[in-house]
Amino acid sequence: MRFLPPLLVLLVLGTVAVRCAQNPHREEARVRITGLIQGANLERAREVLEDYTQRYTTIEDRWFASGMWFRLRDPVRALDTIWNDPAIAGAEGTARRFAETGLLAIGWETEDRRDPTMMEPWVLIALAEGGHDWAQERLAQYGRELQLEAAILYFFPAYRQASRAPLETLVTAFRERGEEIFDVAAALGALRAEDYPEKARDIASLRKVLVSEDWRRTYRDVWMVAAIALGRSGDPGALEALQGAAARLEGSVDERDRGDLARVRLGLLTAGRFEVDPPLAKEVFGRRPDLQVTSWYMEALIHRYRSGDKRSELRLRQIWEGPGARVRPLRSRIARAFLLQDTRLSDEAVQTFVGRMVRELEAPDGPLIGHVLGRAWRLRAGEDGARDGLLEVLRRAAEAFTSGEAEAIELAEPFVEALRALYLYG
């Protein structure tokens, strides 16, 4: 600067001085933006954040801005702030950090995470699944403290959509409570064919549920899942209990008993007793299928397929092509179970049913959640360009999330699922 004319030097220094006087320090600007958002002064927060992004351009400034765009419910801007910067996009760990930033922002209204949004159960499960320490502890706290009706909001996403880690966190917490209903819930989540210390106790607990009329009448859903869990255990005593329950209900003309007979048969099918499949298939593929029975029939078949029982594949294809074409969540559940399960599928499986499934999920006229699940599978499988493919569909999910009624479940699910995939596999 010493080579510039004196008058020009004064002008430059004057301009810098004026700008410094007009603009708050970086940290003050961050506090101001955060305060405006917490105070629900969102339009002003947007203006100040826009100014911030022009003035402060380091990598950490980009990360701060991205998080604030998420909190302003503008995930497209949040995405562009990170992924349009080659220096950040190419850095190791960017995918996971971006997904974590987004999940934390949309799961809670404020940064102190005291006010959960309606998406918090999905977000918390995804974070815990990925090993986030705070999320794992919060999930455990919920398992130790929430009443059953509230705990179910976390239990069933962990039971049906995630890998085992979040479910095991809840099961451990439930066991600490010493209450029968939570002992039963723990058994529902824990019971499996492999040995573990509490297995005999869990089988005894669920056998007691299965023979109880009070449980069947008062907690019908729990009673049904108990039958399925007993079938999943592979225990001869559990199979005997299921057969006894079916024998007590067979021949009844009571409509509820007939429905409950189908539910016991779901447990038998889970245990590999395919002789009960014809009457169950009639329930599922008939003119007036019971959606709950259909959903859990699918769970039984998924368990058999994972266990190496290929007899289930034909029926799963029939669900995919029949009820699944009409009730989209059925297809999403099958896709999650096959594509994002704990154990990677064999090459043979990928080339048959799963390969076809991914192609159909990604059909141009298919639902957005299908596109997300297909891209998530490709990312997990390590395909070249898979992350860019997921980011492309994440952008579409972000646009859908912010269109119309932004809190609607059908708009939120693809967005959260895409962030989850980026967090786990990116």
C-alpha positions as CSV (number, residue, x, y, z in Angstrom):
1,M,0.0,0.0,0.0
2,R,3.0,2.3,0.6
3,F,3.4,2.6,-3.2
4,L,-0.1,4.1,-3.7
5,P,-0.7,7.8,-3.8
6,P,-1.3,9.2,-0.3
7,L,-4.8,10.4,-1.1
8,L,-5.8,6.9,-2.4
9,V,-4.3,5.3,0.7
10,L,-6.5,7.6,2.9
11,L,-9.6,6.7,0.9
12,V,-8.9,3.0,1.2
13,L,-8.3,3.3,5.0
14,G,-11.3,5.5,5.4
15,T,-13.5,2.9,3.6
16,V,-12.2,0.1,5.8
17,A,-12.8,2.2,8.9
18,V,-16.3,3.0,7.9
19,R,-17.1,-0.6,7.1
20,C,-15.7,-1.8,10.4
21,A,-17.8,0.8,12.2
22,Q,-20.9,-0.2,10.4
23,N,-20.5,-4.0,10.7
24,P,-20.5,-6.0,13.9
25,H,-17.7,-8.4,14.6
26,R,-18.1,-11.9,13.1
27,E,-19.1,-13.5,16.5
28,E,-21.5,-10.6,17.2
29,A,-23.1,-11.2,13.8
30,R,-23.5,-14.9,14.6
31,V,-25.2,-14.1,17.9
32,R,-27.5,-11.6,16.2
33,I,-28.6,-14.1,13.5
34,T,-29.2,-16.8,16.1
35,G,-31.2,-14.5,18.3
36,L,-33.3,-13.3,15.4
37,I,-34.2,-16.9,14.5
38,Q,-35.0,-17.8,18.1
39,G,-37.1,-14.7,18.4
40,A,-39.0,-15.8,15.2
41,N,-37.9,-12.6,13.4
42,L,-37.2,-14.7,10.3
43,E,-37.3,-12.1,7.6
44,R,-34.8,-10.0,9.4
45,A,-32.7,-13.0,10.1
46,R,-32.6,-13.8,6.4
47,E,-31.4,-10.3,5.6
48,V,-28.6,-10.4,8.2
49,L,-27.6,-13.8,7.1
50,E,-27.4,-12.7,3.5
51,D,-25.1,-9.9,4.6
52,Y,-23.0,-12.3,6.7
53,T,-22.4,-14.6,3.7
54,Q,-21.1,-11.7,1.7
55,R,-18.8,-10.4,4.4
56,Y,-17.4,-13.6,5.9
57,T,-16.3,-16.4,3.5
58,T,-14.0,-18.8,5.4
59,I,-14.9,-22.5,5.4
60,E,-16.2,-22.2,9.0
61,D,-18.3,-19.2,7.9
62,R,-19.8,-21.4,5.2
63,W,-20.7,-24.1,7.8
64,F,-22.3,-21.6,10.1
65,A,-24.3,-20.1,7.3
66,S,-25.5,-23.6,6.1
67,G,-26.7,-24.4,9.6
68,M,-28.6,-21.1,9.8
69,W,-30.2,-21.7,6.4
70,F,-31.4,-25.1,7.7
71,R,-32.9,-23.3,10.8
72,L,-34.6,-20.9,8.5
73,R,-36.2,-23.9,6.7
74,D,-34.3,-23.2,3.5
75,P,-32.5,-26.4,3.0
76,V,-31.7,-25.6,-0.7
77,R,-29.6,-22.6,0.4
78,A,-28.0,-24.7,3.1
79,L,-27.1,-27.3,0.4
80,D,-25.7,-24.8,-2.0
81,T,-23.7,-23.1,0.6
82,I,-21.6,-26.2,1.2
83,W,-21.8,-28.2,-2.0
84,N,-21.2,-25.3,-4.4
85,D,-17.8,-24.7,-2.8
86,P,-15.3,-27.1,-4.3
87,A,-12.9,-26.7,-1.3
88,I,-15.6,-27.9,1.1
89,A,-17.3,-30.4,-1.1
90,G,-14.1,-32.3,-1.8
91,A,-13.0,-32.4,1.8
92,E,-13.1,-35.6,3.8
93,G,-16.1,-35.8,6.2
94,T,-18.1,-33.1,4.5
95,A,-21.0,-35.4,3.7
96,R,-21.4,-36.6,7.3
97,R,-21.0,-33.2,8.8
98,F,-23.5,-31.7,6.4
99,A,-26.1,-34.4,7.1
100,E,-25.6,-34.1,10.9
101,T,-26.0,-30.3,10.6
102,G,-29.3,-30.7,8.7
103,L,-30.7,-33.4,11.0
104,L,-30.0,-31.4,14.2
105,A,-31.5,-28.3,12.6
106,I,-34.8,-29.9,11.5
107,G,-35.2,-32.1,14.6
108,W,-35.4,-29.3,17.1
109,E,-36.6,-25.7,16.9
110,T,-33.6,-24.2,18.7
111,E,-29.9,-25.0,19.1
112,D,-30.4,-26.1,22.7
113,R,-32.6,-29.0,21.4
114,R,-35.3,-28.4,24.0
115,D,-38.2,-28.0,21.6
116,P,-38.5,-31.0,19.3
117,T,-40.3,-30.8,16.0
118,M,-42.6,-33.5,14.7
119,M,-39.7,-35.0,12.8
120,E,-37.6,-35.5,16.0
121,P,-38.2,-39.3,16.3
122,W,-36.9,-40.0,12.7
123,V,-34.0,-37.6,13.2
124,L,-33.0,-38.9,16.6
125,I,-33.1,-42.5,15.4
126,A,-30.9,-41.6,12.4
127,L,-28.4,-39.8,14.5
128,A,-28.2,-42.6,17.1
129,E,-27.9,-45.1,14.3
130,G,-24.8,-43.3,13.0
131,G,-23.2,-43.2,16.4
132,H,-23.9,-39.6,17.5
133,D,-23.1,-39.6,21.2
134,W,-25.7,-37.0,22.3
135,A,-28.5,-38.7,20.3
136,Q,-27.7,-42.1,21.8
137,E,-27.9,-40.7,25.3
138,R,-31.1,-38.8,24.6
139,L,-32.7,-41.9,23.1
140,A,-31.6,-43.9,26.2
141,Q,-33.1,-41.1,28.4
142,Y,-36.4,-41.3,26.6
143,G,-36.4,-45.1,27.0
144,R,-35.9,-44.7,30.8
145,E,-38.4,-41.8,31.3
146,L,-41.2,-41.6,28.7
147,Q,-44.6,-43.2,29.1
148,L,-45.4,-46.1,26.7
149,E,-47.6,-44.0,24.3
150,A,-44.7,-41.6,23.8
151,A,-41.9,-44.2,23.8
152,I,-43.7,-46.0,20.9
153,L,-43.0,-43.0,18.7
154,Y,-39.3,-43.9,18.9
155,F,-39.6,-47.7,19.4
156,F,-41.3,-48.6,16.1
157,P,-39.1,-46.5,13.8
158,A,-36.1,-48.2,15.5
159,Y,-37.8,-51.6,15.2
160,R,-38.8,-51.4,11.5
161,Q,-36.6,-48.8,9.8
162,A,-33.2,-48.7,11.4
163,S,-30.3,-51.1,12.0
164,R,-30.2,-52.7,15.4
165,A,-28.1,-50.1,17.3
166,P,-30.9,-47.6,18.2
167,L,-33.3,-50.5,19.1
168,E,-30.7,-52.0,21.4
169,T,-30.4,-48.6,23.1
170,L,-34.1,-48.6,23.8
171,V,-34.2,-52.2,24.9
172,T,-31.5,-51.6,27.4
173,A,-33.3,-48.6,28.8
174,F,-36.6,-50.4,29.0
175,R,-35.1,-53.2,31.0
176,E,-33.9,-50.7,33.6
177,R,-37.5,-49.6,34.4
178,G,-38.7,-52.8,36.1
179,E,-42.2,-52.5,34.8
180,E,-44.1,-55.3,33.1
181,I,-45.2,-53.3,30.0
182,F,-41.6,-52.2,29.4
183,D,-40.2,-55.7,30.0
184,V,-42.6,-56.8,27.3
185,A,-41.5,-54.0,25.0
186,A,-37.8,-54.9,25.6
187,A,-38.6,-58.6,24.7
188,L,-40.4,-57.5,21.5
189,G,-37.3,-55.6,20.4
190,A,-34.6,-58.1,21.6
191,L,-36.0,-61.5,20.7
192,R,-34.1,-63.2,17.9
193,A,-32.7,-66.5,16.9
194,E,-29.2,-65.8,18.3
195,D,-28.5,-66.5,21.9
196,Y,-28.2,-63.6,24.4
197,P,-28.4,-63.4,28.2
198,E,-32.0,-62.4,28.6
199,K,-33.4,-64.7,25.9
200,A,-35.1,-67.3,28.1
201,R,-36.7,-64.5,30.2
202,D,-37.9,-62.7,27.1
203,I,-39.5,-65.9,25.7
204,A,-41.3,-66.5,29.0
205,S,-42.5,-63.0,29.1
206,L,-44.0,-63.1,25.6
207,R,-45.5,-66.6,26.1
208,K,-47.4,-65.1,29.1
209,V,-48.6,-62.3,26.8
210,L,-49.8,-64.7,24.1
211,V,-52.0,-66.8,26.5
212,S,-53.5,-63.7,28.2
213,E,-56.9,-62.6,27.2
214,D,-56.3,-59.3,28.9
215,W,-53.3,-58.6,26.7
216,R,-55.2,-59.7,23.6
217,R,-58.2,-57.5,24.3
218,T,-56.4,-54.4,25.7
219,Y,-53.1,-54.3,23.8
220,R,-54.0,-56.1,20.6
221,D,-51.1,-54.7,18.6
222,V,-48.6,-55.7,21.3
223,W,-50.2,-59.1,21.4
224,M,-49.7,-59.5,17.7
225,V,-46.1,-58.4,17.7
226,A,-45.4,-60.8,20.6
227,A,-46.5,-63.6,18.3
228,I,-44.2,-62.4,15.6
229,A,-41.3,-62.0,18.0
230,L,-41.8,-65.6,19.4
231,G,-41.7,-66.9,15.8
232,R,-38.5,-64.9,15.2
233,S,-36.8,-66.5,18.2
234,G,-36.6,-70.0,16.7
235,D,-37.3,-71.6,20.1
236,P,-39.2,-74.9,20.2
237,G,-41.1,-73.7,23.3
238,A,-42.1,-70.5,21.5
239,L,-43.3,-72.5,18.5
240,E,-45.4,-74.7,20.8
241,A,-47.0,-71.6,22.4
242,L,-47.9,-70.3,18.9
243,Q,-49.4,-73.6,17.9
244,G,-51.5,-73.7,21.1
245,A,-52.7,-70.1,20.6
246,A,-53.8,-71.0,17.0
247,A,-55.6,-74.1,18.1
248,R,-57.6,-72.1,20.7
249,L,-58.8,-69.7,18.0
250,E,-59.4,-72.1,15.1
251,G,-63.1,-72.8,14.5
252,S,-64.3,-69.6,16.2
253,V,-66.9,-67.7,14.2
254,D,-66.2,-64.5,16.1
255,E,-64.8,-61.9,13.7
256,R,-62.2,-60.7,16.1
257,D,-61.0,-64.2,16.9
258,R,-60.7,-64.9,13.1
259,G,-58.6,-61.7,12.8
260,D,-56.4,-62.8,15.7
261,L,-56.0,-66.2,14.3
262,A,-54.4,-64.6,11.3
263,R,-52.1,-62.6,13.6
264,V,-51.0,-65.8,15.4
265,R,-50.3,-67.4,12.0
266,L,-48.0,-64.5,11.3
267,G,-45.9,-65.7,14.1
268,L,-45.9,-69.2,12.8
269,L,-44.9,-68.0,9.3
270,T,-42.0,-66.0,10.9
271,A,-40.9,-69.3,12.4
272,G,-40.8,-70.9,8.9
273,R,-44.1,-72.8,9.1
274,F,-45.2,-72.1,5.5
275,E,-48.2,-74.4,5.8
276,V,-50.0,-71.3,7.3
277,D,-49.2,-69.2,4.2
278,P,-52.3,-70.1,2.0
279,P,-54.9,-68.7,4.5
280,L,-52.7,-65.7,5.2
281,A,-52.2,-65.0,1.5
282,K,-55.9,-65.1,1.1
283,E,-56.2,-62.4,3.7
284,V,-53.5,-60.2,2.1
285,F,-54.4,-60.6,-1.6
286,G,-58.2,-60.7,-1.3
287,R,-60.6,-58.0,-2.1
288,R,-60.6,-56.4,1.3
289,P,-57.2,-56.9,2.8
290,D,-56.4,-56.1,6.4
291,L,-53.6,-53.5,6.0
292,Q,-52.2,-54.3,9.4
293,V,-52.0,-58.0,8.6
294,T,-50.6,-57.2,5.2
295,S,-47.9,-55.0,6.8
296,W,-46.8,-57.7,9.3
297,Y,-47.1,-60.5,6.8
298,M,-44.5,-58.6,4.9
299,E,-42.4,-58.4,8.0
300,A,-42.6,-62.2,8.4
301,L,-41.5,-62.7,4.8
302,I,-38.7,-60.3,5.2
303,H,-37.4,-62.2,8.2
304,R,-37.6,-65.5,6.3
305,Y,-35.7,-64.0,3.3
306,R,-33.0,-62.6,5.6
307,S,-32.7,-66.0,7.2
308,G,-32.0,-67.5,3.7
309,D,-35.5,-69.0,3.2
310,K,-36.1,-68.4,-0.5
311,R,-39.7,-69.5,-0.3
312,S,-40.6,-65.9,0.8
313,E,-39.3,-64.2,-2.3
314,L,-42.3,-65.0,-4.5
315,R,-44.7,-63.6,-2.0
316,L,-42.6,-60.5,-1.5
317,R,-42.7,-59.9,-5.3
318,Q,-46.4,-60.3,-5.2
319,I,-46.7,-57.7,-2.5
320,W,-44.4,-55.4,-4.4
321,E,-46.5,-55.7,-7.6
322,G,-49.9,-55.9,-5.9
323,P,-50.7,-54.1,-2.6
324,G,-47.4,-52.3,-2.8
325,A,-48.4,-50.6,-6.1
326,R,-51.5,-49.2,-4.3
327,V,-50.1,-48.6,-0.8
328,R,-46.7,-47.0,-1.4
329,P,-45.4,-47.4,2.2
330,L,-45.3,-51.1,1.7
331,R,-42.8,-50.7,-1.1
332,S,-40.8,-48.3,1.0
333,R,-40.6,-50.8,3.8
334,I,-39.5,-53.7,1.5
335,A,-36.9,-51.4,0.0
336,R,-35.5,-50.3,3.4
337,A,-35.4,-53.9,4.6
338,F,-33.4,-55.1,1.6
339,L,-31.3,-52.2,0.6
340,L,-30.4,-50.6,4.0
341,Q,-30.4,-53.6,6.3
342,D,-27.5,-54.5,8.7
343,T,-26.1,-57.3,6.6
344,R,-25.1,-56.6,3.0
345,L,-26.9,-58.7,0.4
346,S,-25.2,-61.3,-1.8
347,D,-24.4,-60.6,-5.4
348,E,-27.0,-63.2,-6.4
349,A,-29.7,-61.3,-4.5
350,V,-28.7,-58.0,-6.1
351,Q,-29.0,-59.5,-9.5
352,T,-32.5,-60.9,-8.9
353,F,-35.2,-59.3,-6.9
354,V,-33.2,-56.5,-5.4
355,G,-31.7,-55.4,-8.7
356,R,-35.2,-55.2,-10.2
357,M,-36.5,-53.3,-7.1
358,V,-33.8,-50.6,-7.4
359,R,-34.6,-50.0,-11.1
360,E,-38.4,-49.7,-10.3
361,L,-37.7,-47.4,-7.4
362,E,-35.8,-45.1,-9.6
363,A,-38.4,-45.0,-12.4
364,P,-39.0,-41.4,-13.6
365,D,-42.7,-41.5,-12.6
366,G,-42.0,-43.1,-9.2
367,P,-42.5,-41.4,-5.9
368,L,-39.6,-39.3,-4.5
369,I,-39.0,-41.6,-1.5
370,G,-38.3,-44.4,-3.9
371,H,-35.7,-42.3,-5.7
372,V,-34.1,-41.6,-2.4
373,L,-34.0,-45.2,-1.3
374,G,-32.6,-46.3,-4.7
375,R,-29.8,-43.7,-4.5
376,A,-29.1,-44.6,-0.9
377,W,-28.6,-48.2,-2.0
378,R,-26.1,-47.1,-4.7
379,L,-24.2,-45.0,-2.2
380,R,-24.0,-47.8,0.3
381,A,-22.9,-50.2,-2.4
382,G,-20.0,-47.9,-3.4
383,E,-21.0,-47.2,-7.0
384,D,-19.1,-44.5,-8.8
385,G,-20.9,-41.2,-8.8
386,A,-23.4,-42.4,-6.2
387,R,-22.9,-39.5,-3.8
388,D,-23.6,-37.0,-6.5
389,G,-26.7,-38.9,-7.4
390,L,-27.9,-38.8,-3.8
391,L,-27.2,-35.1,-3.6
392,E,-29.3,-34.5,-6.8
393,V,-32.2,-36.3,-5.2
394,L,-31.6,-34.6,-1.9
395,R,-32.0,-31.2,-3.6
396,R,-35.4,-32.4,-5.0
397,A,-36.4,-33.6,-1.6
398,A,-35.4,-30.3,-0.1
399,E,-37.5,-28.4,-2.7
400,A,-40.5,-30.6,-1.9
401,F,-39.9,-30.2,1.8
402,T,-40.1,-26.4,1.6
403,S,-43.1,-26.4,-0.8
404,G,-46.6,-25.9,0.4
405,E,-47.1,-27.3,3.9
406,A,-43.5,-27.9,4.9
407,E,-44.2,-29.9,7.9
408,A,-46.3,-32.6,6.1
409,I,-45.0,-36.1,6.7
410,E,-45.2,-37.1,3.1
411,L,-42.9,-34.1,2.2
412,A,-40.5,-34.6,5.2
413,E,-39.9,-38.3,4.8
414,P,-37.8,-38.3,1.6
415,F,-35.8,-35.3,2.9
416,V,-35.0,-37.0,6.2
417,E,-34.2,-40.3,4.6
418,A,-31.8,-38.7,2.1
419,L,-30.0,-36.9,5.0
420,R,-29.9,-40.2,6.9
421,A,-28.3,-42.0,3.9
422,L,-25.7,-39.2,3.6
423,Y,-25.0,-39.4,7.3
424,L,-24.5,-43.2,7.3
425,Y,-23.0,-43.9,4.0
426,G,-21.6,-40.6,2.6
